Amino acid sequence: MNKYAVINLKTDPELKKAVTKVAEKLGVSVSSVLNNELRRFAVEQRVIFDLPEVPNEQTSALMKKSRAEIENNDYHKFETNEESAAFLKNLLK
């Protein structure tokens, strides 16, 4: 008897390319990734169909700026909630 069972999976070619690239970067096979997810599914008996949110260009730029300010200890400090709200309001103009 064969030690392994074969599962044929149809997927988007671009998704396969992206998954293969990440798997190679991590030093694992796509088969290992899929087997891991199948094991998780069997144990947890659930599947989650969501993707992490990816910030848009404006938000990414603000996050990068904020990280730089924190690293340089050059960020705004507020005494009250009103001060912070006013700062954010002006920031989004």
PEDA-V482930 format. One record per residue. RES is the residue in three letters. SS is DSSP state (h for helix, s for strand, l for the rest). BURIAL is # if it has 16 or more other C-alpha atoms within 10 Angstrom, else .. D_FIRST is the distance of its C-alpha to the first C-alpha in Angstrom with 2 decimals. Layout:
BEGIN
RES;SS;BURIAL;D_FIRST / RES;SS;BURIAL;D_FIRST
END
This chain:
BEGIN
MET;l;.;0.00 / ASN;l;.;3.79 / LYS;l;.;6.47 / TYR;l;.;8.86 / ALA;l;.;10.16 / VAL;l;.;13.12 / ILE;l;.;16.50 / ASN;l;.;19.36 / LEU;l;.;22.62 / LYS;l;.;26.11 / THR;l;.;28.82 / ASP;l;.;32.28 / PRO;h;.;32.43 / GLU;h;.;35.04 / LEU;h;.;32.98 / LYS;h;.;30.03 / LYS;h;.;32.57 / ALA;h;.;34.07 / VAL;h;.;30.81 / THR;h;#;29.69 / LYS;h;.;33.13 / VAL;h;.;33.06 / ALA;h;#;29.54 / GLU;h;.;30.66 / LYS;h;.;33.86 / LEU;h;.;32.00 / GLY;l;.;29.66 / VAL;l;.;26.41 / SER;l;#;24.09 / VAL;h;#;24.25 / SER;h;.;20.54 / SER;h;.;21.51 / VAL;h;.;24.39 / LEU;h;.;22.45 / ASN;h;.;19.79 / ASN;h;.;22.83 / GLU;h;.;24.46 / LEU;h;.;21.49 / ARG;h;.;21.39 / ARG;h;.;25.16 / PHE;h;.;25.01 / ALA;h;.;22.66 / VAL;h;.;24.93 / GLU;h;.;28.27 / GLN;l;.;27.53 / ARG;l;.;29.93 / VAL;l;.;30.31 / ILE;l;.;33.49 / PHE;l;.;34.76 / ASP;l;.;37.58 / LEU;l;.;38.53 / PRO;l;.;40.98 / GLU;l;.;44.45 / VAL;l;.;45.66 / PRO;l;.;49.41 / ASN;l;.;51.52 / GLU;h;.;53.67 / GLN;h;.;56.72 / THR;h;.;54.85 / SER;h;.;53.00 / ALA;h;.;56.37 / LEU;h;.;57.91 / MET;h;.;55.05 / LYS;h;.;55.41 / LYS;h;.;59.16 / SER;h;.;58.74 / ARG;h;.;56.38 / ALA;h;.;58.94 / GLU;h;.;61.76 / ILE;h;.;59.92 / GLU;h;.;59.11 / ASN;l;.;62.80 / ASN;l;.;63.99 / ASP;l;.;65.89 / TYR;l;.;65.08 / HIS;l;.;67.18 / LYS;l;.;68.07 / PHE;l;.;69.50 / GLU;l;.;71.82 / THR;l;.;71.18 / ASN;h;.;68.65 / GLU;h;.;71.27 / GLU;h;.;71.41 / SER;h;.;67.65 / ALA;h;.;67.65 / ALA;h;.;70.52 / PHE;h;.;68.74 / LEU;h;.;65.58 / LYS;h;.;67.73 / ASN;h;.;69.48 / LEU;h;.;66.24 / LEU;l;.;64.88 / LYS;l;.;68.08
END
